[in-house]
Amino acid sequence: MAASRDYPSPSTLTSGLTLPSTCDPPGEENPPTQKTWIVGLARVFGATGHMGRSIVKTCLSHGDNVTAVGRVGEHTLDQMQGWHDSCLGLLCDVRVSKTVESVIENTIRHFGPVDVIVNCTGYGVIGACEDQDVCDLRAQFETNFFGCLNIVQQSLPYFRKRNAGRYLIFSSTSGALGVPGLGPYCATKYAVEGLIESLLYEVDAFNIKATLVAPGHLRLDEPTGLDDKGSDSADKSRLPTYGHFLVKSPSQPYESQNAPAAHAKRVVQWLSNQQPTSAVKSAELTWQLGHCSFPPLRLLLGSFAVESIRDRLRCIIEEIEDWKHLSFPRADDRDQQTPQPAGEDSTSQHQLTPGDEITEVADGDMEIDEG
């Protein structure tokens, strides 16, 4: 193992940045103990992406142990080794359960018990729903959803046996609102949100916690080999990319720059220029999530994520209020809920049954002949 490299404390960038007291964040009243993290479990952007890399460095600067997981086919074990004495570099493909299982086993063998698993895996294809073929759809689901499911299923028996464990699953604002041009990607994130929220109910009795982390578009706080569009300038044969999105050429009905399906590309380009959310600050809050006593189900990072999802929820509430008059109880529910007029004898009420005959008598009164 290479000599330890001391990473600077993130306090210079994150001073005063802390989770609310309701979740009992690490601090004087809740001194953090050393934990072992698995960060990445990557196919596309794991521990080697700028978010995963920031989390690895933050955890190491706080004295934790970290297994940093790189991408099979794009990294070698030699590239993943030597980051830090407290960092184990491994490779994984989340689509393959055996590689996920191997990462967990090797981490336990090297560091001992695993406390926190962070899944930063994910990628999307920018293009109209009509333009994305079955291969595009399956590839996104295999990585974003089934990859997440593989991580949970391979690690959950271990966490149950320990009666402790924590998942920090990086989702997206696209898991809460549909984005034109990102239909299949949004579908994968909606699926992940539903999976983790359901899982949380199932494993709470085992002292296992899970949080969906939804960042806005993340700023690269350090130089990389990527150009200003997010593409690897050394490889011109690949599809153009923006962040972790591949850009598919639009068909004729969607090729206009003003087409709704082009919205995703415009938004990603705009966010890349605005750089609204710091990866370093997000990593510090992620570290606090791993050490706090009562983590939330969802954590939104950055004003873009907060405002986008808040607007979405406001629209849902307004739509419910506009259409709630069309919701009505069943007939038998209404009968049970109808109050009886004051002073009216209950014996005057009669519930019709099949076979009863109704005839009209004098003065317009009704007479019921029970059959």
Helices and strands as residue ranges (DSSP letters): H 11-14, G 21-23, E 36-40, H 50-61, E 65-71, H 77-80, E 87-92, H 97-111, E 116-119, E 124-126, G 129-131, H 134-140, I 141-145, H 146-162, E 165-170, G 173-175, H 183-203, G 204-206, E 208-215, E 218-219, E 241-242, E 245-247, G 252-254, G 260-262, H 263-274, E 277-278, H 279-291, E 298-301, H 303-323, G 324-326, H 331-337, G 346-348, E 357-360, G 362-364, E 366-369
